[in-house]
Amino acid sequence: MKKPLTGAELNELIAGLNKLSRNLWWSWNQEAQDLFQRLSPRGWQNLWHNPVAVLREVSEYELRVHLQELGFADRVRSVLRDFNNYLNDPKTWCHQHAPKLHKNPVAYFSAEFGFHESLPISAGGLGILAGDHAKSASDLGLGFVGVGLFYREGYFQQAIDTNNWQTEYYNPVDPHNVPIEPVLDVNGDRLICTVEIGLNAVDFQVWRVNVGRVPIYLLDTNLPENEQHFRDLTTRVYGGDSTTRIMQEILLGIGGVRLLRTLGIEPSTFHMNEGHAAFLTLELIREKMAAGKTYAEAQALTKPECIFTTHTPVEAGHDRFSAELMNYALQRFSTQLPVPFKQLLGLGRVKPDDEHEPFCMTVLALKLSRAANAVSALHGEVSRHMWQALYPDKKQDEVPIGHITNGIHLLGWMKGSARQFWRKKLTDIGNGEAKFFHDKFGDDWAAAVNHAEFWEKMTDPNFVSDEELWALRYKLRRELIEYARRRLLEQSQRVTQGDYVRFDRLLNPDALTIGFARRFATYKRAPLIFQQFENIVKLVKDKQRPVQFIYAGKAHPRDDAGKRFIQQIIHLSKHSELTGSLVFIENYDIHVARQMVAGCDIWLNNPRRPLEASGTSGMKASCHGCMGFSIMDGWWREGYDGTNGFAIGPDAHPDNVEEQDRVDSANLYQTLTEQVVPMFFNRDVNGIPREWLKRIRRSMATLVPQFTTDRMVKEYTTKYYASR
Ligand SMILES: *Cc1c(COP(=O)(O)O)cnc(C)c1O
C-alpha cells in the first residue's frame, strides 16, 4: 500500500496546479488538460475548458481527496515536471539564434489576441494569428512580450432569433475566473499607468496572460477614478464607433509603450500587428523629443525601432480617422509634442499636405517602420500595388513591403484524439520508424511532431497504414457529428422526446463532410456554393455517395449583408431539401473551429480573390487529414501543388466581381463533382479510399510542417527581429 501524501506534499501539488492553471501552456498540453478535465468533467465541458474555473468549482477538500487517489498525484507531478522543464529549458532555438533578444525583447502590439475559448477577446483570424504567434514565440524561447487590451465583455456571443437573424449578447468576462493575473507594482498594489485621451488623463490597470514562457499584457481602463465613458473604453472588441476606436488605439499604442517603460522593459523592436497599434510610434517620438531631440531626429530614431505587418487588402480593414477626430482625441497628448498638429496629421497621409485626406493608421505604420510585410506572397503583391503612392520614386515591385506567410500553432490546434493518435505513433517503439524518432528526439514528442521529418514519413505506409489513417478519419468525423448534434439540440431549445430522435439522426457519419467556418465577412462568400442549389441537392440526396455541409461563423454586429448570408444558410438548413445534410453551428469560436477542422473531410474556402490575405483555418485542417478545397488565394496558392488537396479555378481572377462569382461557383461545382466526390467514394473491397488517403498523406507531408507559426516566427526572427 502506498503511504498517503503529507499535508506539505499536498500543499505543494495544489500550489503547482494553481500556477499551471494560470499559464496557457496547458492549452497545448494534453496531459495537463486531462488533469483538469478529470477533476470536473462537466465543469470542464461547461466552463469553456478553463482550468481556473475548474479549480474554483472544486473545493479544497475535494482536491485534497483527489490527490490521494491512486495514481493521480503521480500524474500531477509528471505534468508539473514537464511544465517546469518547459519554462526553464536552457536550449531553445532562440538561445542559439537570437540570444540578444532575451535582454531586449520584441514587443508585439495587437488589438486582439485569440488564445483559447475561455478568454474570448478576439474577433477572428487576426487575433488567432496573434495568439499563435505568442505560443510559438514561447516554444522557440524568443525574448518577447505582447501588448493588447482586456475587453471585459470580449467579443459577442451569437444567438439566432426566430427569423434566423443573428443577434448579439455579451458575457462579462470575470477576470478572476479566467487564466490571467493582475499586474502589481513593487509594493504589491495594482500597477496603474496613465495615458492622455481627449482632454483627460485616463488611468489603466493591467492583466498578464502567461503564454508558456512569454507574458502578454492586457490594458484595462475600467477603474473607478475614470469617467464612465473612459471606463467603458475596453468593454468590447471593436465595439462602439470611430471615437471609441481611436481612443482604444491611443490606449493600446501610447499606453502600451508607457506600460513597458514602467515595467522596465526595453524592447529592441516594436512589432505592430496591423495598423491598430501604430500610435505607439507617436509615443516613441514624444519620448525622444522630451529627451531633447528635434522632431526630424526623433522620427529618424523611431523608424529603426519598428516593424509592421499589414493583414488585409480590404479597404475597410484600414482604420482612417478625420482630422477633427484626430484633433479631438489627441489634443492633450499632442501638447507634449512640440510640433504643429498639421505635421502629425501628415504622418498618416499619402499626401501630407492634403487636408481632405483622412489620417490612415496603415500609412502611419508604413512611414515609421524599418520593415513592413504582408502575410502571403500574393498579398505582398497586392499590398505593394495598394501602397505604391507612398513611394512615388519606386516601381511597384520595389515598394518596400515583403511577405511572411502566416501559420498556425500546430499543437494548439490539434484535436485531442489526433494528438493521441500521433503520440502513439511516436512512442510505439516496436515500430522501427517510431524508434527512429525516439533516438532523435528522446521523450520530447512535441519537438518530433513539429519537425518536418515526422510529417514527411506520412507518405510511408509502413509508418501509418491506410487502415489506421482511415480509422482516424472515421473517429474524427463521428466526433464532430456527435458534437454538432449536441450543439444543434441545445440551439433548438425545443427539447421534446421527438427532437432527441431527430437530432440523433442529423448528419451521416459515412458522408463526405464539407466544412466552412470563419467570419461572415461578405468577401468570403459563405453561400457561394448554394448558387448551384439544384445540383447541390442532387449531391446531397445521392444515397451511394452522400455529401453534407457544416457551417459556422459570426457576422460583425453592424454587417447586415453578412447577417443575410447567415440567415440564408440557416434557412436552407431548416426549410429546404438540404435539411438534415446542412447544419449551422451557432456561436463560432476556437473550440467550434477545432472540432470542425478535425472532423470535416474537406475545408471549403471561396473568398473573392485576392481579398483573403492569407487565411489560416485551412492550415488547422491538414494535421487531421482534412484537405483544402480552395480558391487560389492567400496561403493556398503557396501550399497547393496539385497532389495535396483541391483547387477551385486557376491562379488568376476576372476583374468584374459578378463575373468572378459566376466563374468561381461553376469551378467550385466542377471540382467537387469531377474530383472530390468520385475520389472520396472510390473504395476498395474493404471500403477504403486508397487514392483519397494518398492525397491526405501528401497534404500532411507538404503542408503541416510548412504552415506553422513555428516556421513563421523563425522567419520573423531571422528576417527582422534578430537584425537589430
Ligand atoms: C482560424 C480561425 C479564424 C480564421 O479563419 P480564416 O478562414 O482564416 O478566416 C477565425 N476565427 C476563428 C475562431 C478561428 O479559429
The ligand as a Gaussian input file, in Angstrom:
#p B3LYP/6-31G(d) Opt

LIG

0 1
 C       -8.782000      30.128000     -37.534000
 C       -9.893000      30.965000     -37.098000
 C      -10.287000      32.073000     -37.861000
 C       -9.625000      32.437000     -39.170000
 O      -10.228000      31.703000     -40.213000
 P       -9.963000      32.097000     -41.731000
 O      -10.563000      31.016000     -42.526000
 O       -8.501000      32.188000     -41.899000
 O      -10.632000      33.390000     -41.952000
 C      -11.341000      32.849000     -37.402000
 N      -11.975000      32.557000     -36.254000
 C      -11.624000      31.501000     -35.502000
 C      -12.370000      31.226000     -34.241000
 C      -10.579000      30.674000     -35.896000
 O      -10.240000      29.633000     -35.140000

